[in-house]
């Protein structure tokens, strides 16, 4: 069999890029001779992450329309309309030059023109939807794609696809599944009888979540009934939390039960060691919590398109697999109360974690691979 070529369209956020990279890596294991090309935008995180992962990368300039009513928004939207006109031709050229056996869309604005161009050119196509409530672009692409893969069963009712949706789950990085919690806790210096609360605001941080965590750390400091590790999202936010805690009489630099950092490089170690996780409700993060069976307190970001993080969170909450704390209700006090409720009830915490694990799909990469093979064989 000749070496196959796979074209991936993904961009904008880690929730789109990382699953695409995970699938490409899995295909590479199964088909060492396969060729890969990723398409993304030139000024978002894919332009750094994808080449760093060793994949060829082409760019298309495209962005989303602004919903604001201002002169700057009108100018932005005029540029977007021009980009849309040019993006189709650019996508067709990339596809014709690379001649892929399949085109796979994992989300981001760039997926639209690439998948539409591929469908027009008769190239087999598939899209992967990571959220429980799909975005407008993927709902439109579902009518064209040969396969629509979903992470959450709840997403199925929102599509009108050419072919029935296929539940594949979200690809999980192998190092997460392989992490040993006992070893991770030892490496982090966490005592066996000390619960670890891990909080993060996402790759770009989250100011409102950082503020609530700061208040929680200040109020929980005296209790010393758990250890905290917080990822602030960037160095400036991290320093801001340290300074705010100092004004409250808490020196995080000298407190062994508090660890503050801008980013978490060893996510497998930290996540496997955690007893409670506090974070936004991005699909990629949620699927990692599910796979590891972690009790989580989810704070959906309400400003994102279609309020999709709320729907992601509720897909777990209604199954008893997570706790939700909406941003409008988020304060240091409410977050502290939510954490205390889980720390004081180990049985409840364990039940939530077990329910989360029941919802996880641990062989998502293999499922996705099989779907891709089916559309290529057709």
KALIN-V511790 format. One record per backbone hydrogen bond with DSSP energy under -0.5 kcal/mol. NH is the residue of the N-H (numbers start at 1). CO is the residue of the C=O. E is the energy in kcal/mol with one decimal. If there is no record, write none. Layout:
nh=[NH;NH]
co=[CO;CO]
e=[E;E]
This chain:
nh=[6;7;8;8;9;10;10;11;13;16;17;18;20;21;22;23;24;25;26;27;28;29;30;31;34;35;37;38;39;40;44;47;48;49;50;51;52;53;53;54;55;56;58;60;62;70;74;75;76;77;78;79;80;81;82;83;84;85;86;87;88;89;90;91;92;93;94;95;96;97;98;99;101;102;103;104;105;106;106;111;112;113;114;115;116;117;118;119;120;121;122;123;126;127;128;129;130;134;139;140;141;142;143;144;145;146;147;149;149;150;151;155;156;157;158;159;162;166;168;168;169;176;177;178;179;179;181;184;185;186;187;188;189;189;190;191;194;195;197;197;198;198;199;199;200;201;205;206;210;211;212;213;214;215;216;217;218;219;220;221;224;227;228;229;230;231;232;232;233;238;239;240;241;242;243;244;245;246;247;248;248;249;250;251;252;254;255;256;258;259;261;265;267;270;271;272;273;274;275;276;277;278;279;286;287;288;289;290;291;292;293;293;294;295;297;298;298;299;300;302;304;307;308;310;311;312;313;314;315;316;316;317;318;319;320;321;323;325;327;329;330;331;335;336;337;338;339;340;341;342;343;344;345;349;350;351;352;353;354;355;356;357;358;359;359;360;360;362;364;367;368;369;370;371;372;373;374;375;376;377;378]
co=[35;102;6;37;104;8;39;107;11;13;13;14;16;17;18;19;20;21;22;23;24;25;26;27;31;4;6;56;8;58;41;44;45;45;46;46;48;49;50;51;50;36;38;40;60;68;70;71;72;73;74;75;76;77;78;79;80;81;82;83;84;85;86;87;88;89;90;91;92;93;94;95;5;5;124;7;126;9;104;108;109;109;110;111;112;113;114;115;116;117;119;118;103;147;105;149;128;132;135;136;137;138;140;141;141;125;125;127;147;166;129;152;153;154;155;156;142;148;150;166;150;173;173;174;175;176;179;180;181;182;183;184;185;186;185;189;191;193;195;227;196;276;197;229;278;231;202;232;206;207;208;209;210;211;212;213;214;215;216;217;220;195;257;197;259;199;230;261;262;234;235;236;237;238;239;240;241;242;243;244;245;246;245;249;250;251;251;254;255;228;230;263;265;266;267;268;269;270;196;196;295;198;297;282;283;284;285;286;287;288;289;290;289;275;277;296;323;279;298;300;301;304;305;307;307;308;309;310;311;312;313;313;314;316;317;316;296;298;300;326;327;329;331;332;333;334;335;336;337;338;339;340;342;345;346;347;348;349;350;351;352;353;354;355;356;356;357;360;361;363;364;365;366;367;368;369;370;371;372;373;374]
e=[-2.7;-2.4;-0.5;-2.8;-2.9;-0.5;-1.7;-1.4;-0.9;-1.4;-2.3;-2.3;-1.1;-2.5;-2.4;-2.3;-2.5;-2.4;-1.9;-2.8;-2.4;-1.5;-2.0;-3.5;-2.0;-2.7;-2.0;-2.4;-2.7;-2.2;-0.6;-1.7;-1.2;-2.7;-1.9;-0.5;-1.4;-1.2;-0.6;-1.6;-1.6;-0.6;-2.7;-2.2;-0.8;-0.8;-2.1;-2.2;-2.3;-2.7;-1.9;-1.9;-2.2;-2.3;-1.7;-2.4;-2.6;-1.7;-1.8;-2.6;-1.0;-0.6;-2.1;-2.7;-2.3;-2.0;-2.2;-2.4;-2.7;-2.5;-2.2;-2.7;-2.7;-1.0;-2.5;-3.0;-2.8;-3.0;-0.5;-1.6;-1.0;-0.6;-1.4;-2.6;-2.3;-2.1;-2.3;-2.3;-2.1;-1.8;-1.0;-2.6;-1.9;-2.2;-2.6;-3.1;-0.6;-0.6;-1.8;-1.9;-2.5;-1.9;-1.1;-1.9;-2.4;-1.0;-0.9;-3.1;-0.5;-2.5;-1.5;-1.6;-1.5;-0.5;-1.7;-1.4;-2.1;-2.7;-2.4;-0.7;-1.9;-1.2;-1.2;-1.6;-0.8;-0.6;-0.6;-2.8;-2.6;-1.9;-2.5;-1.7;-0.7;-0.9;-2.9;-0.5;-1.6;-0.6;-0.5;-3.1;-0.6;-2.9;-0.5;-2.4;-2.2;-1.1;-1.5;-0.5;-2.8;-2.3;-1.8;-2.5;-2.2;-2.0;-2.3;-3.0;-2.1;-2.1;-2.7;-1.1;-1.6;-3.2;-3.5;-2.3;-2.7;-2.7;-0.7;-2.8;-2.1;-2.0;-2.4;-2.0;-1.9;-2.0;-2.4;-2.3;-2.4;-2.0;-1.6;-0.6;-0.9;-1.7;-2.7;-0.6;-1.0;-1.2;-1.0;-0.7;-1.6;-2.1;-2.2;-0.6;-0.9;-2.1;-2.9;-1.8;-1.4;-1.3;-3.0;-1.8;-2.2;-2.7;-1.9;-2.4;-2.1;-1.2;-2.0;-2.6;-2.2;-1.7;-0.8;-0.9;-2.3;-0.7;-3.1;-0.6;-3.4;-2.7;-0.5;-0.8;-1.1;-2.3;-1.8;-1.0;-1.2;-2.3;-2.6;-2.7;-1.7;-0.8;-1.1;-2.6;-2.4;-1.4;-2.1;-2.6;-2.5;-3.0;-0.5;-1.9;-1.3;-0.5;-2.3;-2.1;-2.4;-2.0;-2.4;-2.9;-2.2;-1.2;-2.7;-2.5;-0.7;-2.4;-2.5;-2.2;-2.5;-2.1;-2.6;-2.5;-2.3;-2.2;-1.8;-1.0;-0.8;-0.5;-1.1;-0.6;-0.6;-2.2;-2.9;-2.4;-2.3;-2.0;-2.4;-2.2;-1.9;-1.9;-2.0;-2.4;-1.4]
